Amino acid sequence: MEPIKTKGQSFWELVRFAILALVIVFPIRWFIIDPFVVSGLSMFPTFNNGDYLMVDQLSYELGSPKRGDVVIFKYPLDPKNDLKRNFILRSFNPGKYYIKRVIGLPNETVDIKGSAVTITNKEHPEGFTLNEPYVKNISNNTVNFELKDDEYFVMGDNRSGSSDSRYWGPVKKKFLMGRALLRLLPINKIGILPGQHQQ
C-alpha cells in the first residue's frame, strides 16, 4: 500500500514540475522557436491574415538566409527595434515585426523593371531573372539596389500591396528573427517550411 501524500508533498512536487517545465520550455521559447501571427495581406496568397506560424530562430544563428526563404524580422525603421535599446524593454515592448520573402542576398544587385526581378552576382555577372510562381498580384516598379555584406532585399508576395525593401531599403542580418518553420493555422494549411521556394 502506497503512503498517502500530504498537501505539503503535493505542493512541492508541483513546484518541482513547474521549475522543470520552465527550464525546458523557456530556452526553447526564447532562443529556438517563437510564435508569430500574420497581420495583413502583404504575403497573399502564400499567407493570409491570421495565419499562425512557428518561427525557427536557430537556423540564422548557425547559417545565413537563402533566396526564397520566408523570414520574420524586426522592422528596421521602427525606433522600438533599435538594437541599442535596453534588452528588457525590447522584449516586453517590442516594435513592429514583418514577414517577407528573401529576394536578394549580400553583395548582389537587385534590378526591378515592371514585375521582372533580375539578380546580378559573381555567379551570374550578366544577371538572371527570378522565377516567382508565388506572385499573383504584380506591380510596376523601377528599382535598383546594390546590397552590402550583411544586407538582404526582401519583398512581399503580394507585390501591389506590400511595404518592403523597394520602399525602405534592405534589411541587415541583425534584424532577422528567423524563418517560417511551421504553419499551424489554418488547419487545412498545416505544413513545414510554408511558402519555401528555391530558384
C-alpha positions as CSV (number, residue, x, y, z in Angstrom):
1,M,0.0,0.0,0.0
2,E,1.5,3.4,-1.1
3,P,1.9,6.1,1.6
4,I,-0.6,8.9,1.3
5,K,0.9,12.2,0.1
6,T,0.4,15.2,2.3
7,K,-0.7,18.5,0.9
8,G,2.9,19.8,1.5
9,Q,4.4,17.0,-0.5
10,S,2.0,17.5,-3.4
11,F,2.7,21.2,-3.4
12,W,6.5,20.7,-3.6
13,E,6.0,18.2,-6.4
14,L,4.0,20.8,-8.3
15,V,6.7,23.4,-7.7
16,R,9.4,20.9,-8.9
17,F,7.4,20.2,-12.0
18,A,6.9,23.9,-12.8
19,I,10.6,24.6,-12.4
20,L,11.5,21.7,-14.7
21,A,8.9,22.9,-17.3
22,L,10.4,26.4,-17.2
23,V,14.0,25.0,-17.5
24,I,12.9,23.1,-20.6
25,V,10.4,25.4,-22.2
26,F,11.9,28.9,-21.5
27,P,15.1,28.4,-23.6
28,I,13.1,26.8,-26.5
29,R,10.6,29.6,-26.5
30,W,13.2,32.4,-26.3
31,F,16.0,31.1,-28.4
32,I,14.8,28.4,-30.7
33,I,11.0,28.6,-31.6
34,D,8.8,31.6,-31.4
35,P,5.1,32.0,-32.4
36,F,4.1,34.6,-35.0
37,V,0.6,35.6,-36.2
38,V,0.5,37.1,-39.8
39,S,-1.1,40.5,-39.8
40,G,-2.2,41.9,-43.1
41,L,-2.1,40.6,-46.7
42,S,1.4,41.6,-47.9
43,M,2.3,37.9,-48.4
44,F,-1.0,36.9,-50.0
45,P,-1.7,34.3,-51.5
46,T,1.1,32.4,-49.7
47,F,-0.1,33.6,-46.3
48,N,-3.4,35.1,-45.1
49,N,-4.2,37.5,-42.3
50,G,-4.4,35.4,-39.1
51,D,-2.1,32.5,-40.2
52,Y,-0.4,31.1,-37.1
53,L,3.3,30.3,-37.6
54,M,6.2,29.0,-35.6
55,V,9.5,30.7,-36.3
56,D,12.8,28.9,-36.4
57,Q,15.2,31.3,-34.6
58,L,18.2,29.0,-34.6
59,S,19.0,28.5,-38.3
60,Y,20.2,32.0,-38.8
61,E,22.4,31.9,-35.8
62,L,24.1,28.9,-37.4
63,G,23.9,29.9,-41.0
64,S,22.6,32.5,-43.4
65,P,19.2,33.1,-45.1
66,K,18.7,31.7,-48.6
67,R,16.9,33.2,-51.5
68,G,13.3,32.2,-51.3
69,D,13.2,31.9,-47.5
70,V,10.1,33.4,-45.8
71,V,11.6,35.4,-43.0
72,I,10.2,37.3,-40.0
73,F,12.2,40.3,-39.0
74,K,12.2,43.5,-36.9
75,Y,11.1,46.4,-39.0
76,P,14.4,48.4,-39.2
77,L,12.8,51.9,-39.2
78,D,10.8,51.3,-36.0
79,P,12.6,53.1,-33.1
80,K,11.4,50.4,-30.7
81,N,13.5,47.9,-32.7
82,D,16.7,49.9,-32.1
83,L,19.2,47.3,-31.0
84,K,20.9,49.8,-28.7
85,R,17.6,49.9,-26.7
86,N,17.5,48.1,-23.4
87,F,17.0,44.3,-24.0
88,I,14.3,44.1,-21.4
89,L,12.4,47.0,-22.9
90,R,12.7,45.4,-26.4
91,S,11.4,42.1,-25.0
92,F,8.4,43.4,-23.2
93,N,7.6,46.3,-25.5
94,P,8.7,45.2,-29.0
95,G,8.4,47.1,-32.2
96,K,6.8,46.0,-35.5
97,Y,7.7,42.6,-37.0
98,Y,7.3,42.0,-40.7
99,I,7.1,38.8,-42.8
100,K,8.5,38.8,-46.3
101,R,10.5,36.7,-48.7
102,V,14.2,36.9,-49.3
103,I,14.9,38.1,-52.9
104,G,18.4,39.5,-52.8
105,L,21.5,38.3,-50.9
106,P,24.5,40.2,-49.6
107,N,26.7,41.8,-52.3
108,E,24.2,41.2,-55.1
109,T,22.5,43.8,-57.3
110,V,18.7,43.7,-57.5
111,D,17.0,45.3,-60.6
112,I,13.3,45.5,-60.8
113,K,11.7,46.6,-64.1
114,G,7.9,46.3,-64.2
115,S,7.3,43.0,-62.4
116,A,10.6,41.3,-63.5
117,V,13.2,40.9,-60.8
118,T,16.8,40.4,-62.1
119,I,19.7,39.4,-59.8
120,T,23.4,40.1,-60.6
121,N,26.1,38.4,-58.6
122,K,29.5,36.8,-59.0
123,E,28.0,33.5,-60.3
124,H,25.8,35.4,-62.8
125,P,27.6,38.6,-63.9
126,E,25.1,39.0,-66.7
127,G,22.2,38.6,-64.3
128,F,19.3,36.2,-64.2
129,T,15.6,36.8,-63.8
130,L,13.8,35.2,-60.9
131,N,11.1,32.6,-61.4
132,E,8.4,33.7,-58.9
133,P,5.3,31.4,-59.2
134,Y,4.2,32.6,-55.7
135,V,3.5,36.1,-57.0
136,K,-0.1,36.5,-58.2
137,N,-0.6,40.3,-57.7
138,I,2.1,42.1,-59.7
139,S,3.2,45.7,-59.5
140,N,5.0,48.1,-61.8
141,N,8.4,49.2,-60.3
142,T,11.7,50.6,-61.5
143,V,14.2,49.9,-58.7
144,N,17.9,49.2,-58.4
145,F,19.7,48.2,-55.2
146,E,23.3,47.3,-54.6
147,L,23.4,45.2,-51.4
148,K,26.3,45.3,-48.9
149,D,28.0,42.5,-47.0
150,D,25.2,42.0,-44.4
151,E,22.1,43.2,-46.3
152,Y,19.1,41.3,-47.6
153,F,16.5,42.5,-50.1
154,V,13.0,41.4,-49.0
155,M,9.6,41.6,-50.7
156,G,6.1,40.6,-50.0
157,D,4.5,38.1,-52.4
158,N,1.6,40.5,-52.8
159,R,3.7,42.9,-54.8
160,S,0.9,45.5,-55.3
161,G,0.1,45.5,-51.6
162,S,3.4,45.2,-49.7
163,S,5.6,47.7,-47.9
164,D,9.1,46.2,-48.3
165,S,12.7,46.8,-49.4
166,R,11.5,48.6,-52.6
167,Y,10.4,51.4,-50.4
168,W,12.5,51.5,-47.2
169,G,15.6,49.6,-48.3
170,P,17.4,46.3,-47.4
171,V,17.3,44.5,-44.0
172,K,20.5,43.9,-42.1
173,K,21.0,40.4,-40.8
174,K,20.9,41.6,-37.2
175,F,17.2,42.4,-37.6
176,L,16.3,38.9,-38.9
177,M,14.4,37.0,-36.2
178,G,14.1,33.7,-38.2
179,R,12.4,31.8,-40.9
180,A,8.8,30.5,-41.1
181,L,9.2,26.8,-39.9
182,L,5.7,25.6,-39.3
183,R,2.2,26.8,-40.2
184,L,-0.2,25.6,-37.5
185,L,-3.3,27.5,-38.5
186,P,-5.5,27.4,-40.5
187,I,-5.7,23.6,-40.0
188,N,-6.2,22.9,-43.7
189,K,-2.8,24.5,-44.5
190,I,-0.7,23.0,-41.8
191,G,2.8,22.4,-43.1
192,I,6.6,22.6,-42.6
193,L,8.5,25.5,-44.2
194,P,5.4,27.0,-45.6
195,G,5.9,29.2,-48.7
196,Q,9.5,28.0,-49.2
197,H,10.7,28.3,-52.8
198,Q,14.2,27.8,-54.2
199,Q,15.3,29.1,-57.6
